[in-house]
Amino acid sequence: MIWLLSCNANQVPISSPFNPFGMLSSAILDQDVCVRLTAVQAMDALLPQCEDAPSLLQSIVEPTAPALYQLVNECAEVESRSSCLDLLSNLICMQTGGSLTNEILNTIVAPLSSIWDNAIDQNLRLKRSVLTILSCIASFVGPESCSVLYPLVLPMIDESFAREENVFLVEEALKIWWVFLRLSRKYDSLLGKLFIHTVELSKDFDHLMILMRVTEHYIILGGATFLNDHATTIQSVLSHVVGEVRPRGTAYIFLVIEALLCSFPVEGGALLNSCGVLKTLIEACASSYFDDGKCDPDRVIVLYLAALARVSLSRPDTLQLPLKLPSGAVFGEEEFISLYTGKFQVAGNGAHGLLYQKLWALLLLSFYPPCQLASCCNTVLRKSKTIFNIFISVLKNVHPNGTNLLSYEVGCGDDEESIYIGEDFYDALLQGQRANDIVISTSLHEAVSTKLNSLPNELGQNYQEFCLAENDALRQLKEVILSVEG
């Protein structure tokens, strides 16, 4: 009978007078181990029909959890033990909208430490089930209570990364780490200690997506405290991955770089410079400018240019130009600026395109006098017609209050099902980051007006010549500024 239920689970009406779960819950308490294991299989097959019945699920968990642990202890085969733990994790994961008492939660959590410690040799795979159960419990109890599990969970995650025999646990450990991180409402140094493992993990690009999301979240959650504790680790991670992955991977890496440079413009730029990442970005941009046949696609170069623009805006002397390439070509300030004017239209692609175009405009504007870099100043003055048209385009398209400037983001992949955990709080963290973003907070029309007003004094007797050369573009720019102010 139980076996037939398992085979025909999708045809069994769980709301009928015949309650299959009541029978299966009783069967799991049977004397015969085979009967109990068949009941486990049948119950697992019936669970998908209970998604909209939280009260029924709750009534199943309370008597079933202790019986499943008892069955785990009595079974000798690892497959049978694993199936019992998998059923328990599925029962918890489907508790959305229901409620479990502290007593039953304690009943579920209490044996997990012993199961973990005794999972050796052929039973090692049980550790994966333990991590899955704890991840489900954390999601169920939510941000208010998940930190209570730290003393149990964090050593398990640490061990999963640190011990060679647990290499098969890395993916599951990354998932549960991500869950606990996203549920955190403040930075905790205990959770922060796990970050040291990212150095070794970053050498394996198979886990790049979730690793970059973890790193980004640490930066915006932990702020200066996290950066002070783990700056060296961040440098090691980025030096392993920047310039070494495909464009899709680069998009994830720039979640980290954007978070770093938006939250810490000066410190972030110094960090990237000291570990060689800035040099890697500049070399890639030079390769693109000279089109040497090995250059990255435009969508990658735009990201590199965005990072370099943010660094230059905060510390103009950070960028080490000119750069002499092995071919003998020199990538200097003029080539650097030409790349921004040449890639302006490409920078506008994507939801965050307008933000990047405004970033381009602010960078180019910063090179007008007064400017620390004389060679950059001379270059933008010569290219003013093109640059003024960039200013005009951005001023016309960006709302004065910046509401249509969307921050950089990467859509989640098919294998990132847990990305939405703690989404509301994550969005709040991003809003805090936006508040610190000078691209959003800076008024472009005021900045342009200030620079234009300073040109007569800065250029002196050359101002009239400049006005004659750029008469039409300058007139149009002034008209647009007046229309924005009006």
C-alpha positions in Angstrom: 0.0 0.0 0.0 2.8 2.5 1.0 4.7 1.6 -2.1 1.7 2.2 -4.3 1.3 5.7 -2.7 4.9 6.4 -3.7 4.4 5.3 -7.3 1.2 7.3 -7.7 1.9 10.3 -5.5 0.7 12.9 -8.1 -2.7 11.2 -8.2 -3.4 11.0 -4.5 -5.7 13.8 -3.2 -4.2 14.9 0.1 -7.4 16.8 1.1 -9.6 13.7 0.9 -11.0 11.9 4.0 -8.3 9.4 3.4 -5.2 11.3 4.8 -2.1 9.6 3.3 0.2 11.6 5.6 -1.4 10.3 8.7 -0.8 6.8 7.6 2.8 7.5 6.5 3.6 9.2 9.8 2.5 6.1 11.6 4.4 3.9 9.2 7.6 5.7 9.9 7.2 4.5 13.5 6.7 0.9 12.5 9.0 -1.9 13.7 10.1 -2.9 10.2 12.9 -0.8 8.8 11.9 -1.6 5.2 8.3 -0.3 5.8 9.7 2.9 7.4 12.1 3.6 4.5 9.3 3.0 2.0 7.1 5.5 4.0 10.0 8.0 3.8 10.1 7.6 0.0 6.3 7.9 -0.3 6.1 11.0 2.0 8.9 12.7 0.0 7.0 12.0 -3.3 3.7 13.5 -1.8 5.3 16.7 -0.5 5.0 18.8 -3.7 1.2 18.6 -3.2 1.4 20.3 0.2 2.9 23.7 -0.9 -0.4 25.5 -0.2 -1.2 23.6 3.1 1.2 24.9 5.8 -0.9 23.6 8.6 -0.7 20.1 7.2 3.0 20.4 6.8 3.4 21.5 10.4 1.4 18.6 11.6 3.7 16.3 9.6 7.0 17.7 10.9 6.3 17.5 14.7 5.9 13.7 14.9 8.1 12.9 11.9 11.3 14.7 12.8 12.2 12.5 15.9 11.2 9.4 14.0 13.4 10.2 11.1 16.5 10.8 13.3 15.8 7.4 15.0 15.6 5.8 11.6 19.0 7.5 10.6 20.6 5.9 13.7 19.2 2.4 12.9 20.0 2.3 9.2 23.4 1.0 8.1 23.3 2.1 4.4 24.3 5.7 3.8 21.7 6.0 1.0 18.9 5.2 3.4 20.3 7.6 6.1 20.6 10.4 3.5 17.1 9.9 2.2 15.8 10.4 5.8 17.7 13.7 6.2 16.7 14.9 2.7 13.0 14.4 3.6 13.5 16.4 6.8 15.2 19.3 4.9 12.3 19.2 2.3 9.7 19.4 5.1 11.4 22.4 6.6 12.0 24.2 3.3 8.3 23.9 2.5 7.2 25.5 5.8 6.8 29.0 4.2 3.7 30.6 5.8 3.6 28.0 8.5 5.1 28.0 12.0 7.2 25.6 14.0 7.6 25.8 17.7 11.0 26.3 19.3 10.7 22.9 20.8 10.4 21.2 17.4 13.2 23.4 16.0 15.4 22.4 18.9 14.5 18.8 18.2 15.6 19.1 14.6 18.8 21.0 15.3 20.1 19.0 18.3 21.2 15.8 16.6 22.9 17.6 13.6 26.2 18.2 15.4 26.6 14.5 16.3 25.7 13.4 12.7 28.3 15.9 11.3 31.0 14.7 13.7 30.3 11.0 13.0 30.0 11.4 9.2 33.3 9.8 8.1 34.3 7.4 5.4 31.3 6.3 3.4 29.0 8.5 5.5 30.8 11.8 4.5 27.9 12.6 2.2 25.6 13.1 5.2 27.4 16.3 5.9 25.8 17.8 2.8 22.4 16.9 4.1 23.3 18.5 7.5 24.2 21.8 5.7 21.0 21.7 3.7 18.9 21.2 6.8 20.6 24.1 8.6 20.2 26.3 5.5 16.5 25.6 5.5 16.2 26.3 9.2 18.0 29.6 8.8 15.7 30.6 6.0 12.7 29.6 8.1 13.6 31.4 11.3 14.7 34.5 9.4 17.1 37.3 10.3 15.9 37.7 13.9 17.1 34.3 15.0 19.5 32.9 12.5 22.6 34.2 14.4 21.7 31.8 17.2 22.9 29.1 14.9 26.4 30.6 14.3 28.2 28.5 17.0 26.9 25.4 15.2 27.0 26.4 11.5 30.1 28.6 11.1 32.6 25.9 12.2 30.9 23.5 9.8 31.3 26.0 6.9 34.9 26.6 7.9 35.6 22.9 7.9 33.9 22.4 4.6 36.4 24.8 3.0 39.5 23.9 5.0 39.6 20.1 4.8 40.6 18.4 1.6 38.2 15.5 2.1 35.3 17.9 2.2 35.9 19.3 -1.3 32.6 17.9 -2.4 30.9 20.1 0.1 32.2 23.4 -1.3 29.1 24.2 -3.4 26.7 23.4 -0.5 28.9 25.3 1.9 28.9 28.4 -0.3 25.1 28.3 -0.5 24.6 28.1 3.3 27.2 30.8 3.8 25.3 33.0 1.3 22.0 32.3 3.1 23.4 33.3 6.5 25.2 36.4 5.1 22.0 37.6 3.3 20.0 37.1 6.5 22.5 39.1 8.6 21.3 42.6 9.6 24.6 43.8 10.8 28.2 42.8 10.2 29.5 40.1 12.6 33.2 39.5 13.0 32.4 35.7 13.5 30.8 35.6 10.1 33.6 37.8 8.8 36.3 35.2 9.7 35.0 32.9 6.9 36.0 35.5 4.3 39.7 34.3 4.4 38.6 31.2 2.5 37.8 33.4 -0.6 41.5 33.5 -1.4 41.6 29.8 -2.2 38.1 29.6 -3.6 38.8 32.4 -6.1 41.4 30.2 -7.8 38.5 28.0 -8.9 36.3 29.9 -11.4 33.5 27.3 -11.1 32.2 29.2 -8.1 32.9 32.7 -9.3 29.3 34.0 -9.4 28.4 33.3 -5.8 31.8 34.2 -4.6 31.6 37.6 -6.1 28.1 38.1 -4.7 29.4 37.1 -1.3 32.3 39.6 -1.5 30.0 42.4 -2.6 27.6 41.8 0.2 30.4 41.8 2.8 31.6 45.1 1.5 28.3 46.9 1.7 27.2 45.2 4.9 30.5 45.4 6.8 31.7 48.8 5.6 34.9 50.3 7.0 35.2 47.6 9.7 35.2 44.8 7.1 37.5 46.7 4.7 40.0 47.3 7.5 40.0 43.6 8.5 40.0 42.1 5.0 41.6 44.5 2.6 44.5 42.1 1.9 42.1 39.3 1.2 40.0 41.4 -1.2 43.2 42.2 -3.1 44.2 38.6 -3.4 40.7 37.6 -4.6 40.6 40.3 -7.2 44.2 39.7 -8.4 43.2 36.1 -9.1 40.1 36.9 -11.2 40.4 40.3 -12.9 41.4 39.8 -16.5 41.2 36.0 -16.2 37.6 35.2 -16.9 35.0 35.5 -19.7 32.8 38.6 -20.0 29.9 37.1 -18.0 32.4 36.4 -15.2 33.7 40.0 -15.4 30.2 41.3 -15.0 30.1 39.6 -11.6 33.5 40.8 -10.6 32.4 44.3 -11.1 29.7 43.9 -8.5 32.7 43.9 -6.1 34.6 46.7 -7.8 31.5 48.9 -7.9 30.7 48.3 -4.3 34.3 49.0 -3.3 34.7 52.2 -5.3 31.2 53.6 -4.5 31.6 53.0 -0.8 35.3 53.8 -0.5 36.4 55.9 -3.5 39.8 56.8 -2.3 40.6 53.7 -0.2 39.2 51.4 -2.9 41.3 53.0 -5.6 44.4 52.6 -3.5 43.6 49.0 -2.8 43.1 48.2 -6.5 46.3 50.0 -7.4 48.5 48.3 -4.8 47.5 44.8 -5.9 48.0 45.5 -9.6 44.4 45.4 -10.7 44.4 49.0 -12.0 47.4 48.2 -14.1 45.6 45.2 -15.5 42.6 47.4 -16.4 44.8 50.0 -18.1 46.6 47.4 -20.1 43.3 46.0 -21.3 42.1 49.4 -22.2 45.3 50.1 -24.1 44.9 46.8 -26.0 41.4 47.9 -27.0 42.5 51.3 -28.1 45.3 49.9 -30.4 43.0 47.0 -31.4 45.8 44.5 -31.2 43.6 41.5 -31.9 43.6 40.2 -28.4 41.5 42.9 -26.8 38.4 42.3 -24.7 34.9 43.0 -26.1 33.5 46.5 -25.6 31.1 45.5 -22.8 34.2 44.5 -20.7 36.2 47.6 -21.7 33.3 49.8 -20.6 33.4 48.2 -17.1 37.1 48.7 -16.9 36.8 52.4 -18.0 34.0 52.9 -15.4 36.4 51.6 -12.6 39.2 53.8 -13.9 36.9 56.8 -14.1 35.8 56.4 -10.5 39.4 56.0 -9.3 40.5 59.1 -11.3 37.7 61.2 -10.0 38.7 60.5 -6.4 42.5 60.5 -6.8 43.6 61.9 -10.3 47.2 61.0 -9.6 46.5 57.3 -9.0 46.5 56.2 -12.6 49.9 55.4 -13.9 50.0 56.9 -17.4 51.6 56.9 -19.9 51.9 53.1 -20.2 54.4 51.7 -22.7 53.3 48.4 -24.3 55.5 45.5 -25.4 54.8 46.5 -29.0 56.4 49.9 -28.3 53.2 51.8 -28.5 52.5 54.3 -25.8 49.1 54.6 -24.1 49.0 58.1 -22.6 46.5 60.7 -21.4 45.4 61.5 -24.9 44.7 57.9 -25.8 43.0 57.4 -22.5 40.6 60.3 -23.0 40.0 59.3 -26.7 38.9 55.9 -25.5 36.2 57.6 -23.3 34.9 59.7 -26.1 35.0 56.8 -28.5 33.2 54.4 -26.2 30.6 56.9 -25.0 27.7 55.4 -27.0 28.6 51.9 -26.0 28.7 52.9 -22.4 25.0 53.8 -22.7 24.0 50.2 -23.3 22.1 48.3 -20.5 20.0 49.5 -17.6 22.9 51.3 -16.0 24.0 52.9 -19.2 22.9 56.4 -18.3 24.8 56.2 -15.0 28.0 55.3 -16.8 27.5 58.0 -19.4 27.2 60.6 -16.6 30.3 59.1 -15.0 32.1 59.6 -18.4 30.9 63.2 -18.4 32.1 63.9 -14.9 35.5 62.4 -15.6 36.0 64.4 -18.8 34.8 67.5 -17.0 37.3 67.0 -14.2 40.1 67.4 -16.8 39.1 71.0 -17.7 41.1 73.7 -15.9 41.7 74.0 -13.1 43.2 70.4 -13.3 46.2 68.7 -11.7 47.1 66.9 -14.9 48.2 69.4 -17.5 48.4 66.9 -20.4 44.8 65.8 -19.7 43.7 69.4 -19.6 45.3 70.2 -23.0 43.7 67.1 -24.5 40.1 67.9 -23.4 40.5 71.5 -24.6 41.4 70.2 -28.1 38.5 67.7 -28.1 36.0 70.1 -26.6 33.5 69.9 -29.5 33.1 66.1 -29.0 33.1 66.4 -25.2 30.6 69.3 -25.1 28.3 67.1 -27.2 28.7 64.4 -24.5 27.8 66.9 -21.8 24.7 68.0 -23.9 23.6 64.4 -24.3 23.8 63.5 -20.6 22.2 66.8 -19.5 19.3 66.2 -21.8 18.7 62.6 -20.8 19.4 62.6 -17.0 16.6 63.8 -14.8 17.8 66.7 -12.6 17.2 64.6 -9.4 18.9 61.6 -10.9 15.9 59.3 -10.5 16.5 57.6 -13.9 20.1 56.7 -13.0 20.1 53.0 -12.3 22.9 51.4 -10.4 25.1 48.6 -11.8 23.6 45.2 -11.3 23.8 41.7 -12.7 20.7 39.6 -13.3 20.8 36.3 -11.5 21.7 33.1 -13.4 19.6 29.9 -13.6 21.7 28.3 -10.8 21.3 31.2 -8.3 17.9 30.2 -6.9 18.8 31.5 -3.4 19.7 35.0 -4.6 16.4 36.4 -3.4 16.9 35.6 0.3 17.0 38.8 2.3 16.3 40.8 -0.9 14.5 43.7 0.9 17.4 44.3 3.2 19.9 44.0 0.4 18.0 46.6 -1.6 18.2 48.9 1.5 21.9 48.4 1.6 22.2 49.3 -2.1 20.2 52.5 -1.4 22.7 53.4 1.2 25.5 52.8 -1.3 23.6 55.0 -3.9 23.6 57.8 -1.4 27.4 57.7 -1.3 27.8 57.5 -5.1 29.2 60.8 -6.4 27.9 60.0 -9.9 24.3 60.2 -8.5 24.8 62.9 -5.9 26.8 65.3 -8.1 24.7 67.9 -10.1 26.2 67.8 -13.6 24.7 71.0 -14.8 26.1 72.9 -11.8 29.5 71.3 -12.2 29.6 72.2 -15.9 28.5 75.7 -15.2 31.2 76.1 -12.6 33.9 74.9 -15.0 32.7 77.1 -17.9 32.6 80.2 -15.6 36.2 79.5 -14.6 37.5 79.2 -18.1 38.1 82.9 -18.8 40.4 83.2 -15.8 42.0 79.8 -16.3 42.7 80.3 -20.1 43.5 84.0 -19.9 44.3 85.4 -23.3 43.6 82.0 -24.9 39.9 82.1 -23.9 38.7 84.1 -26.9 40.5 81.7 -29.3 38.9 78.8 -27.5 35.5 80.4 -27.8 35.9 81.0 -31.6 37.1 77.4 -32.1 34.2 75.8 -30.2 31.6 78.5 -30.8 28.6 76.3 -31.9 29.2 73.5 -29.3 29.8 76.0 -26.5 26.6 78.0 -27.4 24.5 74.8 -27.5 25.9 73.6 -24.2 25.1 76.9 -22.5 21.5 76.8 -23.9 21.0 73.3 -22.5 22.3 74.4 -19.1 19.9 77.3 -19.1 17.0 75.0 -20.0 17.9 72.6 -17.2 18.1 75.4 -14.7 14.8 76.8 -15.9 
